């Protein structure tokens, strides 16, 4: 039977730093360019809201969910999701809520074990895994393998509960260090968290959630809004293999090289997305003003960026319109001019629903909606 692993103490001593330095420098430069682009946004939390949702979709997809960004946005707007997608969408919404909660908590505390447990509790609230002691570290032995396989066939066995708390305390002390390069520290901390696997469920999602939080607390990011699940989902097998190689043969070097390369590729892609969203925002403001000549034009644009699939009622509320008639008239104008697209007609008490195709397509990285 495979034995429970014993995590390496942190900080690591066995790395060949010279071989990593070029990647570290490149990753820092790419991340700095991304962060600089984010700082050009007038309201990053609103304009990048679809990217935050897409991160929740992709991080959850690594764990087996199948719902897509457009399905999540449609459900948020009041469209009823297919029965097969409801549980997935609930899990994705929980992930997003846990991210927002953790970001808020960072305003008055560090990345503590209690903050992580609070995020975990929110992540599993009322969804798959709610019977796996949400918000509490495990007190039994877990293992990773094919569903239904006994521990004898496990691919990986995390630390025994008897040593797990000491490993967590060591991990928590490590992320407080200010002497480590922030990106290297994030790479090591993410892997070590996955190795410790302190929860009975949800470890992967919490571990990926920690990536931007650590970078933010180390002041490498202006906002904790750098997401890597797109790359990690596309390279899922290598992601798992690199983590496993740490405990099977001590290959921290290979893991860190993989993580840095992932960060470089993702930072370049994320920078492009942020640039396109910023440009779309400026272009859309001008277009909506030219079409409507309305005092509510900027509020309307902000409403569409905050919720790119939106009901007519929500649009009126978020856009600050004086009355529903004015809001509906603007929606019709924007629909006629191809800025938005009606995806459900209103009927009785059911409001019409509209999509903002250009923004959704940027966030998802492909054409989902056509104007």
Residue frames relative to the residue before (quaternion, step in Angstrom):
aa qw qx qy qz dx dy dz
X 1.0000 0.0000 0.0000 0.0000 0.00 0.00 0.00
X 0.4896 -0.6623 0.4655 0.3240 3.64 -0.88 0.85
X 0.4004 -0.7244 0.5134 0.2268 3.55 -1.01 0.83
X 0.5681 -0.5648 0.4570 0.3866 3.60 -1.15 0.52
X 0.4669 -0.6920 0.4724 0.2829 3.57 -0.94 0.85
X 0.2699 -0.7077 0.6247 0.1898 3.53 -1.31 0.37
X 0.3575 -0.7708 0.4788 0.2210 3.63 -0.32 1.19
X 0.5248 -0.6068 0.4934 0.3360 3.55 -1.16 0.65
X 0.4895 -0.6422 0.4881 0.3313 3.61 -1.03 0.68
X 0.2825 -0.7466 0.5824 0.1533 3.54 -1.19 0.66
X 0.5241 -0.1684 -0.8348 0.0039 1.56 -2.12 1.37
X 0.6002 -0.5887 0.4148 0.3479 3.53 -1.24 0.59
X 0.2735 -0.7786 0.5483 0.1356 3.54 -1.14 0.69
X 0.7217 0.5167 -0.2399 0.3933 3.59 1.15 -0.62
X 0.4559 0.7124 -0.4474 0.2907 3.63 1.16 0.24
X 0.3507 -0.6840 0.5963 0.2315 3.54 -1.24 0.62
X 0.2431 -0.8428 0.4634 0.1259 3.52 0.18 1.35
X 0.6156 0.5865 -0.3660 0.3784 3.60 0.95 -0.77
X 0.6781 0.4878 -0.3025 0.4591 3.58 0.96 -0.80
X 0.6852 0.4892 -0.2832 0.4593 3.59 1.17 -0.52
X 0.5412 0.6865 -0.3921 0.2866 3.59 1.10 -0.65
X 0.6458 0.5058 -0.3599 0.4445 3.68 0.85 -0.74
X 0.6607 0.4899 -0.3074 0.4786 3.59 0.99 -0.82
X 0.6269 0.5348 -0.3382 0.4547 3.58 0.99 -0.80
X 0.6657 0.5074 -0.3016 0.4566 3.58 0.91 -0.89
X 0.6628 0.5019 -0.2990 0.4684 3.57 0.95 -0.91
X 0.6583 0.5116 -0.3087 0.4578 3.58 0.94 -0.90
X 0.6489 0.5114 -0.3206 0.4633 3.59 0.94 -0.82
X 0.6576 0.5108 -0.3112 0.4579 3.57 0.97 -0.85
X 0.6705 0.4930 -0.2981 0.4674 3.60 0.91 -0.89
X 0.6588 0.4984 -0.3110 0.4699 3.57 0.98 -0.82
X 0.6307 0.5295 -0.3310 0.4608 3.60 1.04 -0.74
X 0.6426 0.5055 -0.3284 0.4729 3.61 1.01 -0.77
X 0.6300 0.5211 -0.3323 0.4703 3.58 1.00 -0.79
X 0.6863 0.4890 -0.2928 0.4519 3.57 0.82 -1.00
X 0.6207 0.5366 -0.3377 0.4612 3.57 1.06 -0.71
X 0.6427 0.5145 -0.3206 0.4684 3.57 1.04 -0.78
X 0.6272 0.5329 -0.3356 0.4583 3.60 0.99 -0.80
X 0.6743 0.5145 -0.2993 0.4372 3.57 0.97 -0.83
X 0.6026 0.5467 -0.3692 0.4492 3.60 1.23 -0.19
X 0.5631 0.6168 -0.3866 0.3912 3.59 1.23 -0.27
X 0.4909 -0.6768 0.4579 0.3022 3.62 -0.93 0.80
X 0.7873 -0.0079 0.0147 0.6164 3.61 1.12 -0.62
X 0.2266 -0.8361 0.4831 0.1273 3.56 0.23 1.31
X 0.6425 0.5457 -0.3413 0.4157 3.61 0.89 -0.85
X 0.6898 0.4552 -0.2761 0.4907 3.58 1.01 -0.81
X 0.7257 0.4616 -0.2706 0.4326 3.58 0.69 -1.05
X 0.7405 0.3798 -0.2305 0.5043 3.61 1.06 -0.62
X 0.3114 0.7788 -0.4926 0.2319 3.58 1.24 0.22
X 0.6711 0.4838 -0.3304 0.4543 3.67 0.88 -0.76
X 0.6308 0.5169 -0.3436 0.4656 3.61 1.10 -0.62
X 0.6097 0.5347 -0.3449 0.4727 3.58 1.07 -0.69
X 0.6577 0.4945 -0.3074 0.4779 3.57 0.98 -0.83
X 0.6414 0.5197 -0.3279 0.4593 3.58 0.99 -0.79
X 0.6063 0.5348 -0.3555 0.4691 3.61 1.06 -0.65
X 0.6403 0.5139 -0.3250 0.4693 3.59 0.97 -0.81
X 0.6302 0.5340 -0.3232 0.4618 3.57 1.04 -0.81
X 0.7417 0.4372 -0.2411 0.4480 3.59 0.75 -1.06
X 0.6325 0.5117 -0.3459 0.4674 3.61 0.99 -0.71
X 0.6615 0.4834 -0.2992 0.4891 3.57 1.04 -0.76
X 0.6071 0.5670 -0.3522 0.4312 3.59 1.08 -0.68
X 0.5893 0.5673 -0.3672 0.4428 3.59 1.08 -0.68
X 0.7193 0.4188 -0.2350 0.5019 3.57 1.14 -0.67
X 0.7360 -0.4837 0.2230 0.4179 3.60 1.22 0.27
X 0.5157 0.6217 -0.4552 0.3746 3.63 1.14 -0.05
X 0.3084 -0.7815 0.5247 0.1370 3.57 -1.21 0.57
X 0.4817 0.6837 -0.4419 0.3245 3.61 1.20 -0.20
X 0.3322 -0.7483 0.5477 0.1728 3.58 -1.12 0.73
X 0.7020 -0.4625 0.3297 0.4296 3.55 -1.29 0.28
X 0.6842 0.4877 -0.3108 0.4443 3.58 0.79 -0.93
X 0.6277 0.5248 -0.3427 0.4617 3.61 1.07 -0.64
X 0.6380 0.5156 -0.3240 0.4713 3.59 1.01 -0.77
X 0.6739 0.4934 -0.2937 0.4649 3.58 0.91 -0.91
X 0.6415 0.5173 -0.3230 0.4653 3.58 1.02 -0.78
X 0.6467 0.5065 -0.3206 0.4716 3.59 0.98 -0.81
X 0.6357 0.5332 -0.3232 0.4550 3.58 1.02 -0.80
X 0.6891 0.4762 -0.2681 0.4759 3.57 1.11 -0.69
X 0.6476 -0.5580 0.3091 0.4167 3.58 1.27 0.04
X 0.4886 0.6192 -0.4611 0.4065 3.59 1.24 0.10
X 0.4389 -0.7119 0.4824 0.2605 3.58 -0.88 0.89
X 0.3337 -0.7585 0.5180 0.2122 3.63 -0.62 1.05
X 0.6231 -0.5145 0.4229 0.4101 3.52 -1.25 0.40
X 0.6371 -0.5627 0.3685 0.3764 3.57 -1.07 0.78
X 0.6682 0.5264 -0.2982 0.4329 3.57 1.00 -0.87
X 0.7199 0.4475 -0.2435 0.4713 3.59 1.19 -0.43
X 0.4886 0.7081 -0.4322 0.2704 3.61 1.14 -0.38
X 0.6751 0.4891 -0.3052 0.4602 3.58 0.85 -0.91
X 0.6301 0.5333 -0.3263 0.4605 3.58 1.03 -0.83
X 0.6739 0.4978 -0.2981 0.4574 3.57 0.88 -0.95
X 0.6214 0.5287 -0.3426 0.4657 3.59 1.02 -0.72
X 0.6530 0.5072 -0.3175 0.4644 3.60 0.97 -0.81
X 0.6550 0.5082 -0.3083 0.4666 3.57 0.97 -0.85
X 0.6498 0.5044 -0.3178 0.4715 3.59 0.96 -0.83
X 0.6295 0.5248 -0.3339 0.4656 3.58 1.05 -0.70
X 0.6183 0.5391 -0.3409 0.4592 3.57 1.02 -0.80
X 0.6688 0.4996 -0.2957 0.4644 3.55 0.87 -0.97
X 0.6571 0.5048 -0.3104 0.4660 3.59 0.96 -0.84
X 0.6424 0.5203 -0.3214 0.4619 3.58 1.02 -0.77
X 0.6165 0.5361 -0.3350 0.4694 3.59 1.07 -0.75
X 0.6779 0.4875 -0.2956 0.4641 3.58 0.84 -0.97
X 0.6412 0.5275 -0.3230 0.4541 3.57 1.00 -0.83
X 0.6705 0.4961 -0.2981 0.4642 3.57 0.92 -0.92
X 0.6345 0.5245 -0.3312 0.4611 3.60 0.99 -0.82
X 0.6479 0.5113 -0.3133 0.4698 3.58 0.98 -0.84
X 0.6732 0.5109 -0.2994 0.4430 3.57 0.89 -0.94
X 0.6138 0.5687 -0.3498 0.4213 3.59 1.10 -0.63
X 0.5393 0.6322 -0.3999 0.3868 3.57 1.22 -0.28
X 0.8168 0.1911 -0.0916 0.5366 3.59 1.12 -0.52
X 0.7666 0.2291 -0.1816 0.5718 3.59 1.21 0.33
X 0.5256 -0.6193 0.4708 0.3443 3.56 -1.26 0.21
X 0.6292 -0.4824 0.4124 0.4487 3.55 -1.31 -0.19
X 0.0427 0.8257 -0.5532 0.1015 3.51 0.15 1.36
X 0.6393 -0.5061 0.3969 0.4215 3.56 -1.25 0.22
X 0.6292 0.5250 -0.3480 0.4555 3.59 1.05 -0.61
X 0.6114 0.5267 -0.3528 0.4736 3.62 1.06 -0.67
X 0.6581 0.5118 -0.3082 0.4581 3.57 0.95 -0.86
X 0.6542 0.5027 -0.3173 0.4675 3.59 0.97 -0.79
X 0.6325 0.5242 -0.3330 0.4630 3.59 1.05 -0.72
X 0.6433 0.5071 -0.3178 0.4775 3.59 1.01 -0.81
X 0.6442 0.5230 -0.3156 0.4603 3.59 1.01 -0.80
X 0.6313 0.5306 -0.3350 0.4557 3.57 0.98 -0.78
X 0.6707 0.4786 -0.2990 0.4814 3.58 0.98 -0.84
X 0.6162 0.5764 -0.3429 0.4129 3.58 1.02 -0.79
X 0.7939 0.3287 -0.1496 0.4893 3.59 0.87 -0.95
X 0.3821 0.7547 -0.4676 0.2566 3.57 1.26 0.12
X 0.8779 -0.0014 -0.0337 0.4777 3.56 -0.61 1.17
X 0.6710 0.4652 -0.3077 0.4886 3.62 1.21 0.25
X 0.7549 -0.3110 0.2786 0.5057 3.55 -1.31 -0.19
X 0.7461 0.3317 -0.2684 0.5111 3.56 -0.75 1.06
X 0.4649 0.6973 -0.4440 0.3172 3.59 1.26 -0.10
X 0.6592 0.4740 -0.3035 0.4987 3.58 1.29 -0.31
X 0.6020 0.5693 -0.3457 0.4404 3.60 1.32 0.14
X 0.6012 -0.6256 0.3287 0.3730 3.57 0.98 1.01
X 0.0626 -0.8273 0.5581 0.0110 3.62 0.56 1.13
X 0.8201 0.2522 -0.1938 0.4758 3.55 -1.00 0.86
X 0.7052 0.3975 -0.2619 0.5254 3.58 1.26 0.12
X 0.4437 -0.6598 0.5293 0.2959 3.55 -1.05 0.74
X 0.5762 -0.6262 0.4069 0.3322 3.53 -1.07 0.78
X 0.1905 -0.7580 0.6099 0.1307 3.53 -1.28 0.51
X 0.6694 0.4133 -0.3110 0.5332 3.54 1.26 0.46
X 0.5994 -0.5719 0.4216 0.3686 3.57 -1.28 0.19
X 0.0864 -0.7743 0.6241 0.0593 3.58 -0.91 0.87
X 0.0988 -0.7855 0.6061 0.0759 3.56 -1.30 0.13
X 0.3468 -0.7284 0.5593 0.1907 3.53 -1.28 0.44
X 0.3026 0.7203 -0.5745 0.2441 3.53 -0.84 1.05
X 0.7193 -0.3845 0.3045 0.4920 3.55 -1.22 -0.26
X 0.6269 -0.5632 0.3841 0.3772 3.54 -1.09 0.78
X 0.8148 0.2538 -0.2068 0.4785 3.56 -0.85 0.98
X 0.5569 0.6116 -0.3999 0.3948 3.59 1.22 -0.28
X 0.4678 -0.6599 0.5047 0.3017 3.59 -1.08 0.70
X 0.7016 -0.4682 0.3300 0.4238 3.56 -1.28 0.23
X 0.5694 0.6120 -0.3742 0.4015 3.59 1.15 -0.58
X 0.7439 0.3618 -0.2056 0.5228 3.59 1.17 -0.58
X 0.3354 0.7845 -0.4701 0.2261 3.57 1.27 0.24
X 0.4268 -0.6698 0.5454 0.2677 3.54 -1.16 0.67
X 0.7938 -0.0148 0.0387 0.6068 3.55 1.12 -0.69
X 0.1366 -0.7733 0.6157 0.0653 3.57 -1.02 0.87
X 0.3472 -0.7614 0.5112 0.1958 3.61 -0.48 1.18
X 0.7348 -0.4353 0.2785 0.4393 3.59 -1.25 0.15
X 0.5751 -0.5643 0.4772 0.3509 3.49 -1.25 0.59
X 0.5871 -0.6024 0.3992 0.3648 3.64 -0.96 0.75
X 0.5931 0.5988 -0.3610 0.3992 3.58 1.14 -0.59
X 0.7659 0.3028 -0.1832 0.5367 3.61 1.11 -0.60
X 0.4641 0.7220 -0.4252 0.2872 3.57 1.27 -0.26
X 0.6698 0.5088 -0.3235 0.4334 3.60 0.82 -0.89
X 0.6330 0.5157 -0.3376 0.4684 3.59 1.01 -0.74
X 0.6402 0.5147 -0.3209 0.4713 3.59 1.04 -0.77
X 0.6454 0.5124 -0.3179 0.4690 3.60 1.03 -0.74
X 0.6413 0.5118 -0.3256 0.4698 3.57 0.98 -0.80
X 0.6292 0.5236 -0.3193 0.4775 3.58 1.05 -0.80
X 0.6402 0.5246 -0.3055 0.4708 3.58 1.01 -0.87
X 0.6717 0.5011 -0.2994 0.4562 3.59 0.88 -0.95
X 0.6419 0.5059 -0.3221 0.4777 3.59 1.04 -0.71
X 0.6359 0.5551 -0.3258 0.4258 3.56 1.02 -0.82
X 0.7115 0.4544 -0.2887 0.4515 3.62 0.82 -0.88
X 0.5931 0.5434 -0.3758 0.4602 3.59 1.26 -0.04
X 0.5078 0.6629 -0.4211 0.3541 3.58 1.24 -0.31
X 0.2467 -0.7714 0.5722 0.1291 3.56 -0.99 0.87
X 0.5871 0.6135 -0.3531 0.3927 3.59 1.27 -0.10
X 0.6128 0.5440 -0.3477 0.4557 3.60 1.23 -0.31
X 0.5400 -0.5581 0.5017 0.3811 3.57 -1.19 0.51
X 0.5252 -0.6850 0.3912 0.3192 3.66 -0.67 1.02
X 0.6807 0.4845 -0.3059 0.4565 3.59 0.94 -0.82
X 0.6352 0.4963 -0.3302 0.4911 3.59 0.99 -0.75
X 0.6366 0.5333 -0.3237 0.4534 3.55 0.96 -0.84
X 0.6551 0.5083 -0.3086 0.4660 3.59 0.97 -0.85
X 0.6386 0.5299 -0.3235 0.4547 3.59 0.97 -0.86
X 0.6956 0.4644 -0.2718 0.4761 3.57 0.88 -0.96
X 0.6678 0.5135 -0.3089 0.4414 3.58 0.91 -0.90
X 0.6342 0.5259 -0.3387 0.4545 3.60 0.98 -0.78
X 0.6832 0.4812 -0.2928 0.4647 3.57 0.84 -0.97
X 0.6669 0.5098 -0.3160 0.4422 3.60 0.88 -0.90
X 0.6185 0.5348 -0.3440 0.4616 3.58 1.06 -0.72
X 0.6684 0.4869 -0.3044 0.4727 3.58 0.95 -0.87
X 0.6278 0.5283 -0.3343 0.4637 3.60 1.06 -0.68
X 0.6653 0.4879 -0.3040 0.4763 3.59 0.92 -0.87
X 0.0594 -0.8501 0.5204 0.0549 3.59 1.11 -0.75
X 0.0699 0.8945 -0.4408 0.0255 3.57 0.85 0.99
X 0.7024 0.4288 -0.2684 0.5007 3.58 1.22 -0.30
X 0.5623 -0.5966 0.4500 0.3542 3.56 -1.24 0.35
X 0.7768 -0.0017 -0.0048 0.6297 3.60 1.25 -0.36
X 0.7652 0.4105 -0.2692 0.4165 3.57 -1.23 0.45
X 0.3708 0.7639 -0.4723 0.2365 3.60 1.22 0.15
X 0.6578 0.5286 -0.3195 0.4310 3.59 0.91 -0.90
X 0.6833 0.4858 -0.2929 0.4598 3.57 0.91 -0.91
X 0.6473 0.4907 -0.3265 0.4834 3.59 0.95 -0.77
X 0.6441 0.5344 -0.3244 0.4408 3.60 0.95 -0.82
X 0.6847 0.4592 -0.2887 0.4868 3.60 0.95 -0.80
X 0.5928 0.5662 -0.3474 0.4554 3.57 1.15 -0.62
X 0.6499 0.5511 -0.3090 0.4225 3.56 1.09 -0.74
X 0.5245 0.6670 -0.4162 0.3268 3.61 1.11 -0.55
X 0.7435 0.3678 -0.2617 0.4934 3.67 0.61 -0.95
X 0.6034 0.5737 -0.3698 0.4123 3.60 1.08 -0.59
X 0.6582 0.4926 -0.3068 0.4796 3.58 0.98 -0.84
X 0.6564 0.5090 -0.3130 0.4605 3.59 0.91 -0.89
X 0.6422 0.5201 -0.3146 0.4671 3.58 1.06 -0.74
X 0.6827 0.4817 -0.2971 0.4623 3.59 0.86 -0.91
X 0.6747 0.4502 -0.2909 0.5075 3.60 1.17 -0.50
X 0.4664 -0.7239 0.4000 0.3138 3.58 1.36 0.26
X 0.3857 0.6918 -0.5040 0.3446 3.55 1.11 0.73
X 0.7504 0.2689 -0.1610 0.5820 3.58 1.25 -0.45
X 0.4912 -0.6457 0.5126 0.2810 3.54 -1.13 0.78
X 0.7580 0.0469 -0.0184 0.6503 3.56 1.16 -0.77
X 0.4779 -0.6750 0.4648 0.3162 3.64 -1.01 0.64
X 0.3914 0.7395 -0.4382 0.3285 3.56 0.68 1.15
X 0.4526 0.6371 -0.4963 0.3779 3.57 0.94 0.89
X 0.0729 -0.8452 0.5287 -0.0274 3.56 -0.50 1.21
X 0.2033 -0.8242 0.5257 0.0546 3.56 -0.93 0.98
X 0.4560 0.7328 -0.4374 0.2526 3.60 1.19 -0.15
X 0.5358 0.6123 -0.4164 0.4058 3.60 1.16 -0.43
X 0.6963 0.4427 -0.2657 0.4985 3.57 0.87 -0.96
X 0.6833 0.5004 -0.3002 0.4388 3.60 0.84 -0.93
X 0.6397 0.5038 -0.3327 0.4756 3.60 1.06 -0.64
X 0.6650 0.5016 -0.3029 0.4631 3.59 0.98 -0.82
X 0.7602 0.2736 -0.1470 0.5707 3.60 1.18 -0.60
X 0.0873 0.8716 -0.4792 0.0551 3.53 1.10 0.78
X 0.6784 0.4983 -0.3081 0.4434 3.59 0.85 -0.91
X 0.6663 0.4776 -0.3075 0.4831 3.58 0.93 -0.85
X 0.5814 0.5816 -0.3554 0.4442 3.58 1.08 -0.74
X 0.7079 0.4394 -0.2582 0.4890 3.58 0.81 -0.99
X 0.6515 0.5263 -0.3220 0.4414 3.59 0.94 -0.85
X 0.6585 0.5110 -0.3114 0.4563 3.58 0.97 -0.83
X 0.6362 0.5070 -0.3275 0.4806 3.58 1.04 -0.73
X 0.6643 0.5107 -0.3020 0.4547 3.57 0.94 -0.90
X 0.6303 0.5565 -0.3342 0.4258 3.59 1.05 -0.75
X 0.5579 0.5925 -0.3987 0.4227 3.60 1.16 -0.43
X 0.7656 0.3744 -0.2046 0.4815 3.57 0.79 -1.00
X 0.6768 0.5002 -0.3095 0.4426 3.58 1.11 -0.56
X 0.8311 0.0313 -0.0087 0.5552 3.59 1.04 -0.66
X 0.5702 -0.6567 0.3613 0.3363 3.58 1.18 0.49
X 0.3890 0.7592 -0.4502 0.2638 3.58 1.19 0.49
X 0.0142 -0.8057 0.5897 -0.0546 3.57 0.36 1.24
X 0.5950 0.5910 -0.3588 0.4098 3.55 1.07 -0.75
X 0.6788 0.4903 -0.2847 0.4666 3.58 0.90 -0.96
X 0.6437 0.5234 -0.3256 0.4536 3.57 1.00 -0.81
X 0.6884 0.4864 -0.2964 0.4491 3.57 0.82 -0.99
X 0.6228 0.5284 -0.3397 0.4663 3.59 1.01 -0.75
X 0.6415 0.5155 -0.3136 0.4737 3.58 1.00 -0.85
X 0.6791 0.4992 -0.2957 0.4496 3.58 0.85 -0.98
X 0.6639 0.5025 -0.3108 0.4585 3.59 0.93 -0.87
X 0.6372 0.5088 -0.3258 0.4785 3.57 1.00 -0.80
X 0.6277 0.5316 -0.3263 0.4659 3.58 1.02 -0.81
X 0.6662 0.5042 -0.3034 0.4581 3.56 0.93 -0.88
X 0.6343 0.5313 -0.3314 0.4534 3.59 0.97 -0.80
X 0.6833 0.4787 -0.2836 0.4728 3.57 0.81 -1.03
X 0.6954 0.4785 -0.2846 0.4544 3.57 0.88 -0.95
X 0.6294 0.5365 -0.3432 0.4453 3.60 1.01 -0.74
X 0.6431 0.5104 -0.3226 0.4710 3.58 1.00 -0.81
X 0.6715 0.4890 -0.2938 0.4729 3.59 0.94 -0.91
X 0.6680 0.5029 -0.3036 0.4568 3.58 0.94 -0.87
X 0.6160 0.5440 -0.3416 0.4560 3.58 1.05 -0.76
X 0.6507 0.5110 -0.3095 0.4687 3.55 0.98 -0.86
X 0.6479 0.5126 -0.3233 0.4614 3.60 0.97 -0.82
X 0.6614 0.5036 -0.3122 0.4599 3.58 0.90 -0.89
X 0.6344 0.5229 -0.3294 0.4643 3.58 0.98 -0.83
X 0.6769 0.4898 -0.2978 0.4618 3.58 0.87 -0.91
X 0.6439 0.5057 -0.3253 0.4732 3.60 1.02 -0.73
X 0.6361 0.5192 -0.3296 0.4660 3.60 0.96 -0.82
X 0.6762 0.4864 -0.2942 0.4687 3.58 0.90 -0.94
X 0.6368 0.5238 -0.3260 0.4625 3.57 1.02 -0.79
X 0.6282 0.5422 -0.3346 0.4466 3.57 1.00 -0.81
X 0.6854 0.4745 -0.2901 0.4701 3.59 0.83 -0.96
X 0.6548 0.5128 -0.3036 0.4648 3.57 0.98 -0.86
X 0.6770 0.4987 -0.2949 0.4539 3.58 0.94 -0.91
X 0.6021 0.5507 -0.3615 0.4512 3.59 1.02 -0.71
X 0.6770 0.4876 -0.2952 0.4656 3.56 0.87 -0.98
X 0.6601 0.5242 -0.3078 0.4413 3.58 0.92 -0.94
X 0.6916 0.4798 -0.2871 0.4572 3.58 0.84 -0.97
X 0.6231 0.5171 -0.3413 0.4774 3.60 1.02 -0.71
X 0.6728 0.4992 -0.2979 0.4577 3.59 0.90 -0.93
X 0.6815 0.4887 -0.2930 0.4592 3.61 0.98 -0.80
X 0.8253 0.3171 -0.1151 0.4528 3.57 0.74 -1.12
X 0.1558 -0.7990 0.5534 0.1765 3.62 1.12 -0.67
X 0.4226 0.7341 -0.4245 0.3198 3.55 1.13 0.71
X 0.5217 -0.6226 0.4888 0.3183 3.56 -1.17 0.65
X 0.6748 0.4896 -0.2824 0.4745 3.59 1.27 -0.38
X 0.3620 0.7853 -0.4578 0.2069 3.59 1.29 0.02
X 0.6986 0.4643 -0.2913 0.4599 3.61 0.78 -0.97
X 0.6294 0.5243 -0.3296 0.4695 3.60 1.02 -0.75
X 0.6346 0.5316 -0.3210 0.4600 3.56 1.07 -0.78
X 0.6514 0.5078 -0.3144 0.4680 3.58 0.95 -0.85
X 0.6480 0.5131 -0.3196 0.4634 3.58 0.92 -0.87
X 0.6298 0.5346 -0.3327 0.4548 3.59 1.02 -0.76
X 0.6707 0.4988 -0.2984 0.4608 3.59 0.96 -0.83
X 0.6651 0.4896 -0.3078 0.4724 3.58 1.02 -0.72
X 0.6553 0.5055 -0.3173 0.4630 3.58 1.04 -0.73
X 0.7983 0.0487 0.0053 0.6002 3.58 1.06 -0.76
X 0.1403 -0.8669 0.4728 0.0723 3.61 0.23 1.24
X 0.6671 0.2346 -0.3065 0.6372 3.56 1.29 0.25
X 0.0945 0.8425 -0.5036 0.1661 3.55 -0.32 1.27
X 0.4206 -0.6773 0.5402 0.2693 3.55 -1.11 0.71
X 0.6277 -0.5449 0.3904 0.3958 3.56 -1.18 0.47
X 0.6257 0.5363 -0.3433 0.4506 3.60 1.05 -0.71
X 0.6819 0.4824 -0.2868 0.4691 3.57 0.87 -0.97
X 0.6076 0.5577 -0.3452 0.4480 3.57 1.06 -0.76
X 0.6669 0.5086 -0.2995 0.4549 3.55 0.90 -0.90
X 0.6709 0.4974 -0.2925 0.4658 3.56 0.99 -0.88
X 0.7168 0.4591 -0.2583 0.4568 3.59 0.79 -1.04
X 0.6977 0.4912 -0.2719 0.4449 3.57 1.05 -0.74
X 0.4567 -0.7210 0.4238 0.3032 3.57 1.27 -0.10
X 0.2936 0.7899 -0.4968 0.2075 3.57 1.18 0.51
X 0.5687 -0.6165 0.4366 0.3253 3.53 -1.18 0.69
X 0.7972 -0.0644 0.0589 0.5974 3.58 1.08 -0.69
X 0.6791 -0.5229 0.3467 0.3811 3.53 -1.30 0.38
X 0.6045 0.5735 -0.3607 0.4190 3.59 1.04 -0.71
X 0.6583 0.5085 -0.3062 0.4630 3.58 0.93 -0.89
X 0.6499 0.5161 -0.3101 0.4638 3.57 0.98 -0.88
X 0.6819 0.4894 -0.2943 0.4571 3.61 0.88 -0.91
X 0.6177 0.5357 -0.3464 0.4599 3.58 1.06 -0.69
X 0.6561 0.4950 -0.3189 0.4720 3.58 0.97 -0.80
X 0.6223 0.5408 -0.3436 0.4497 3.60 0.96 -0.82
X 0.6589 0.5038 -0.3167 0.4602 3.59 0.92 -0.85
X 0.6410 0.5223 -0.3216 0.4614 3.59 0.99 -0.81
X 0.6887 0.4763 -0.2848 0.4666 3.58 0.87 -0.93
X 0.6181 0.5303 -0.3392 0.4708 3.58 1.12 -0.65
X 0.6546 0.5205 -0.3114 0.4512 3.59 0.91 -0.91
X 0.7383 0.4087 -0.2209 0.4891 3.58 0.99 -0.83
X 0.5610 -0.6713 0.3605 0.3236 3.59 1.23 0.25
X 0.4111 0.6986 -0.4911 0.3190 3.62 1.18 0.30
X 0.7743 0.0936 -0.0373 0.6248 3.54 1.06 -0.85
X 0.2549 -0.7559 0.5804 0.1637 3.55 -1.30 0.18
X 0.3779 -0.7137 0.5366 0.2445 3.57 -0.83 0.94
X 0.1242 -0.8132 0.5665 0.0491 3.57 -0.77 1.05
X 0.7719 0.0802 -0.1213 0.6189 3.57 1.31 -0.04
X 0.3750 -0.7213 0.5381 0.2226 3.57 -0.84 0.99
X 0.4980 -0.6385 0.4933 0.3177 3.56 -1.15 0.59
X 0.0360 0.7891 -0.6115 0.0458 3.54 -1.15 0.67
X 0.8261 -0.0185 -0.0150 0.5629 3.58 -0.57 1.14
X 0.8070 -0.1970 0.1756 0.5282 3.56 -0.72 -1.10
X 0.5651 0.5883 -0.3860 0.4309 3.58 1.29 -0.05
X 0.3098 -0.7808 0.5077 0.1915 3.60 -0.52 1.11
X 0.5655 -0.5505 0.4798 0.3833 3.55 -1.28 0.36
X 0.2076 -0.7681 0.5956 0.1101 3.56 -1.21 0.61
X 0.1283 -0.8058 0.5777 0.0226 3.56 -0.95 0.95
X 0.2378 -0.7455 0.6054 0.1455 3.55 -1.23 0.58
X 0.2866 -0.7122 0.6170 0.1732 3.54 -1.25 0.65
X 0.2519 -0.8507 0.4359 0.1512 3.59 0.33 1.29
X 0.6517 0.5523 -0.3433 0.3904 3.60 0.82 -0.92
X 0.6920 0.4727 -0.2818 0.4672 3.59 0.92 -0.87
X 0.6462 0.5215 -0.3239 0.4535 3.59 0.92 -0.86
X 0.6658 0.5123 -0.3070 0.4472 3.57 0.93 -0.86
X 0.6242 0.5110 -0.3458 0.4792 3.61 1.05 -0.67
X 0.6785 0.5059 -0.2971 0.4420 3.58 0.83 -0.99
X 0.7354 0.4183 -0.2374 0.4773 3.57 0.92 -0.89
X 0.4292 -0.7346 0.4400 0.2874 3.57 1.23 -0.30
X 0.7560 0.2149 -0.1770 0.5924 3.57 1.23 0.37
X 0.5796 -0.5884 0.4299 0.3648 3.57 -1.25 0.30
X 0.0663 -0.7991 0.5973 -0.0125 3.54 -0.45 1.27
X 0.7779 0.1629 -0.0683 0.6031 3.51 0.99 -0.94
X 0.1921 -0.7400 0.6293 0.1397 3.53 -1.15 0.63
X 0.4839 -0.6730 0.4735 0.2978 3.55 -0.93 0.91
